[in-house]
Amino acid sequence: MDRKSRLLGKRRGGVKIGSSSLTHKYTGFLNLNKVERLARVLCDLRNQGMEVVLVSSGAGAVGRKTMGFMERPEALPVKQALAAVGQAKLMMTYQKLFSEYNQVVAQILMTKATMLNGDSRQNARNTFDQLLAMGVIPIVNENDTVATHEIEFGDNDRLSAIVAAVIGADLLILLSDIDGLYEDDPRTNPEAAFIEEVTEITDGLEEMGKGTTGSSVGTGGMSAKIVAARMATDAGIDMVITNGNDVENIYRVLDGEPVGTLFLAHKNKNFDLMEYLTAY
């Protein structure tokens, strides 16, 4: 099946955007123009009948700028306090911009503990299903104000794949700060070859991803995205990594245009979300 045929007609999707795609590079403040365009695109998809969940980073970055921190703090209580400040401000911004298009949004904050407990996981699924049925766009983030190293997802790339699996999505789009997957980091090696399609996630591919790191404002690098791709594709979900500098790449992905790297779903009959939650 060609890419266009595979991606046309997706009905339930997850979109993840990272801190570096939400903020201005040199100041670290929210890029309101980009956030507004993201809201417009997602509202338009909802108007077309597609059910959409947004997984959004940015609480920590927004909190740091709000409270005047120049660097990411090391102390956990400080990070959690800044995330609390930033999450409120980030959701206020989303609420205002989505309301401009008459779209209702809902905030869902999660920890790994939520997913590890069977009853909580089912309750989360029920909540997502009900919100989507009501035409609401859920906005998800890790609950950084209570998460510790033992119960955190670690980054929102993994979280987005887990959410996609929980809601039974058929597509996951990761908006990144690069065009997709390369054989090497294109920021340090301009000769790195671009990979348009991945049919199987091998150990070699995971090792290759470990050569990259996250940005100064985010936590995930390409390694985390490949882990997310393994989760998503094993759950039967196609996943695309594409450049978040232009959020209209979401349209291009859904139209089957050759933007980003497509990871092909291959439903694993033995897929068990609990195994991924404990392994990563």
C-alpha positions as CSV (number, residue, x, y, z in Angstrom):
1,M,0.0,0.0,0.0
2,D,1.3,3.4,-0.9
3,R,1.7,6.2,1.6
4,K,-1.3,8.2,0.4
5,S,-3.7,5.3,0.6
6,R,-2.4,4.3,4.0
7,L,-2.8,7.7,5.6
8,L,-6.0,9.0,4.0
9,G,-9.1,8.4,6.1
10,K,-7.6,8.2,9.5
11,R,-10.3,8.8,12.1
12,R,-8.7,9.0,15.5
13,G,-5.2,10.5,16.0
14,G,-2.8,11.7,18.5
15,V,-0.6,14.8,17.9
16,K,2.4,15.5,20.1
17,I,4.3,18.8,20.2
18,G,7.4,19.4,22.2
19,S,8.7,22.3,24.1
20,S,11.2,23.4,21.5
21,S,8.4,23.5,18.9
22,L,6.2,25.7,21.2
23,T,8.8,28.2,22.2
24,H,10.9,30.8,20.5
25,K,14.5,29.6,20.1
26,Y,16.4,32.5,21.5
27,T,14.1,33.8,24.2
28,G,12.3,30.6,25.4
29,F,8.9,32.4,25.6
30,L,5.8,30.8,24.0
31,N,5.6,31.2,20.2
32,L,2.0,32.4,20.3
33,N,1.8,32.5,16.5
34,K,2.6,28.8,16.3
35,V,0.3,27.8,19.1
36,E,-2.5,29.7,17.5
37,R,-1.9,27.9,14.1
38,L,-1.7,24.6,15.9
39,A,-5.1,25.3,17.5
40,R,-6.6,26.3,14.2
41,V,-5.3,23.1,12.4
42,L,-6.6,20.8,15.2
43,C,-10.0,22.6,15.3
44,D,-10.2,22.2,11.5
45,L,-9.5,18.5,11.8
46,R,-12.2,18.2,14.4
47,N,-14.6,20.0,12.1
48,Q,-13.8,17.4,9.4
49,G,-14.9,14.7,11.8
50,M,-11.5,13.5,13.0
51,E,-11.1,12.8,16.7
52,V,-7.9,14.3,18.0
53,V,-5.9,14.2,21.2
54,L,-3.1,16.7,21.7
55,V,-0.1,15.7,23.9
56,S,1.6,18.9,24.8
57,S,4.9,19.6,26.5
58,G,5.9,23.0,27.6
59,A,4.8,23.4,31.2
60,G,8.3,23.4,32.6
61,A,9.6,25.7,30.0
62,V,6.7,28.2,30.4
63,G,7.1,28.0,34.2
64,R,10.8,28.8,34.1
65,K,10.3,31.8,31.9
66,T,7.4,33.0,34.1
67,M,9.4,32.8,37.2
68,G,12.6,34.2,35.7
69,F,14.8,31.0,35.7
70,M,17.5,31.2,33.1
71,E,18.5,27.5,33.3
72,R,16.6,24.3,34.0
73,P,16.9,23.7,37.8
74,E,18.2,20.4,39.2
75,A,16.2,20.3,42.5
76,L,13.0,18.2,42.0
77,P,10.7,20.4,44.2
78,V,11.8,23.5,42.2
79,K,11.1,21.7,38.9
80,Q,7.7,20.6,40.1
81,A,6.8,24.0,41.4
82,L,7.7,25.6,38.0
83,A,5.7,22.9,36.2
84,A,2.7,23.8,38.3
85,V,3.0,27.5,37.4
86,G,3.7,26.7,33.7
87,Q,0.9,24.2,33.3
88,A,-1.7,26.7,34.4
89,K,-0.4,29.3,32.1
90,L,-0.1,26.9,29.2
91,M,-3.6,25.7,29.6
92,M,-4.9,29.2,29.9
93,T,-3.3,30.0,26.5
94,Y,-4.7,26.9,24.9
95,Q,-8.1,27.6,26.3
96,K,-8.2,31.1,24.9
97,L,-6.9,30.2,21.5
98,F,-9.1,27.1,21.0
99,S,-12.1,29.1,22.1
100,E,-11.5,31.5,19.2
101,Y,-12.6,28.6,17.0
102,N,-15.5,27.7,19.3
103,Q,-13.6,24.5,20.3
104,V,-13.9,23.0,23.8
105,V,-10.7,21.5,25.3
106,A,-10.0,19.5,28.4
107,Q,-6.9,19.0,30.5
108,I,-5.7,15.5,31.4
109,L,-2.6,15.1,33.5
110,M,-1.1,11.6,33.8
111,T,1.6,9.7,35.6
112,K,2.9,6.2,34.9
113,A,1.1,5.1,38.0
114,T,-2.2,5.9,36.3
115,M,-1.4,3.5,33.5
116,L,0.1,0.7,35.7
117,N,-3.2,0.4,37.6
118,G,-5.7,-1.6,35.6
119,D,-8.8,0.3,36.9
120,S,-7.2,3.7,36.5
121,R,-6.1,2.8,32.9
122,Q,-9.7,1.8,32.1
123,N,-11.1,4.9,33.7
124,A,-8.6,7.0,31.6
125,R,-9.8,5.2,28.4
126,N,-13.4,5.8,29.4
127,T,-12.7,9.5,30.0
128,F,-10.9,9.9,26.6
129,D,-13.7,8.1,24.8
130,Q,-16.4,10.3,26.4
131,L,-14.6,13.5,25.7
132,L,-14.0,12.6,22.1
133,A,-17.6,11.5,21.7
134,M,-18.6,15.0,23.0
135,G,-16.4,16.7,20.4
136,V,-13.8,17.9,23.0
137,I,-10.1,17.9,22.2
138,P,-8.2,16.5,25.2
139,I,-4.8,18.1,26.0
140,V,-2.5,15.7,27.8
141,N,0.7,16.3,29.7
142,E,2.6,14.4,32.3
143,N,1.7,15.5,35.8
144,D,5.1,16.9,36.6
145,T,4.0,18.4,39.8
146,V,3.7,14.9,41.5
147,A,5.8,12.7,39.2
148,T,9.1,11.4,40.6
149,H,11.8,9.4,38.8
150,E,10.2,6.1,39.8
151,I,6.7,7.0,38.3
152,E,7.5,9.3,35.5
153,F,7.2,8.6,31.8
154,G,10.4,10.5,31.2
155,D,9.3,12.3,28.1
156,N,6.1,13.1,26.2
157,D,7.2,11.1,23.1
158,R,6.6,7.9,25.1
159,L,3.5,9.3,26.8
160,S,2.0,10.1,23.4
161,A,2.5,6.6,22.2
162,I,0.9,5.2,25.4
163,V,-2.1,7.6,25.0
164,A,-2.4,6.6,21.4
165,A,-2.5,2.9,22.4
166,V,-5.0,3.5,25.2
167,I,-7.5,5.4,23.0
168,G,-7.1,3.0,20.1
169,A,-5.8,5.7,17.7
170,D,-4.9,4.8,14.1
171,L,-2.3,7.5,13.7
172,L,0.3,9.3,15.9
173,I,2.1,12.4,14.7
174,L,5.2,13.7,16.5
175,L,6.0,17.3,15.8
176,S,9.7,17.6,16.2
177,D,12.4,20.3,15.7
178,I,13.8,18.3,12.7
179,D,12.2,16.9,9.5
180,G,12.2,13.3,10.7
181,L,14.6,10.4,11.2
182,Y,18.1,10.6,9.8
183,E,21.0,8.0,9.8
184,D,22.9,10.5,11.9
185,D,22.2,13.8,13.6
186,P,21.7,16.3,10.7
187,R,22.6,19.2,13.1
188,T,26.1,17.9,13.4
189,N,26.4,15.9,10.2
190,P,24.9,17.8,7.2
191,E,25.6,14.7,5.0
192,A,23.3,12.5,7.1
193,A,20.8,10.6,4.9
194,F,17.1,11.0,5.5
195,I,14.9,8.0,6.1
196,E,11.4,8.3,4.6
197,E,9.9,5.1,5.8
198,V,10.6,2.5,8.5
199,T,9.0,-0.9,8.1
200,E,10.7,-2.5,11.2
201,I,12.4,-1.0,14.2
202,T,15.6,-2.9,14.7
203,D,18.0,-2.9,17.6
204,G,20.4,-1.1,15.2
205,L,17.8,1.7,14.6
206,E,17.4,2.2,18.4
207,E,21.2,2.4,18.8
208,M,21.3,5.0,16.1
209,G,18.7,7.1,17.9
210,K,20.8,7.1,21.0
211,G,23.3,9.4,19.3
212,T,20.9,12.3,19.6
213,T,19.7,14.3,22.6
214,G,16.8,16.6,23.4
215,S,16.9,20.3,23.0
216,S,17.8,22.7,25.8
217,V,14.1,23.2,26.7
218,G,12.8,19.6,26.1
219,T,13.6,16.2,27.4
220,G,13.2,13.8,24.4
221,G,15.7,13.1,21.7
222,M,15.4,10.8,18.7
223,S,16.0,7.8,20.9
224,A,12.7,8.5,22.8
225,K,10.9,9.0,19.5
226,I,12.1,5.6,18.3
227,V,10.9,4.0,21.5
228,A,7.6,5.7,21.0
229,A,7.5,4.3,17.4
230,R,8.1,0.8,18.7
231,M,5.2,1.1,21.1
232,A,2.9,2.7,18.6
233,T,3.6,0.3,15.7
234,D,3.3,-2.7,17.9
235,A,-0.1,-1.4,19.0
236,G,-1.1,-1.2,15.3
237,I,-0.7,2.5,15.0
238,D,1.1,4.3,12.1
239,M,3.4,7.0,13.4
240,V,5.0,10.0,11.6
241,I,7.8,12.2,12.8
242,T,7.7,15.5,11.0
243,N,8.9,19.1,11.5
244,G,6.8,21.1,13.9
245,N,8.1,24.5,12.7
246,D,5.2,24.3,10.2
247,V,2.2,22.8,12.0
248,E,0.4,22.6,8.7
249,N,2.6,19.5,8.1
250,I,-0.2,17.8,10.0
251,Y,-2.4,18.3,6.9
252,R,0.4,17.1,4.6
253,V,0.8,13.9,6.6
254,L,-2.9,13.2,6.5
255,D,-3.0,13.9,2.8
256,G,-0.2,11.3,2.3
257,E,2.4,13.7,1.2
258,P,6.1,12.7,1.6
259,V,6.8,14.8,4.7
260,G,8.5,13.3,7.7
261,T,9.4,9.7,8.5
262,L,6.6,7.2,8.4
263,F,6.8,4.2,10.8
264,L,4.5,1.5,9.5
265,A,2.2,-0.2,11.9
266,H,2.5,-4.0,12.3
267,K,0.0,-5.0,15.0
268,N,1.7,-7.4,17.4
269,K,-0.8,-10.0,18.5
270,N,1.1,-10.3,21.8
271,F,1.1,-6.5,22.4
272,D,0.9,-5.8,26.1
273,L,1.0,-2.1,27.2
274,M,2.0,-3.2,30.7
275,E,5.2,-4.7,29.3
276,Y,6.2,-1.4,27.6
277,L,5.3,0.6,30.7
278,T,7.6,-1.5,32.9
279,A,10.4,-1.9,30.3
280,Y,10.8,1.8,29.4
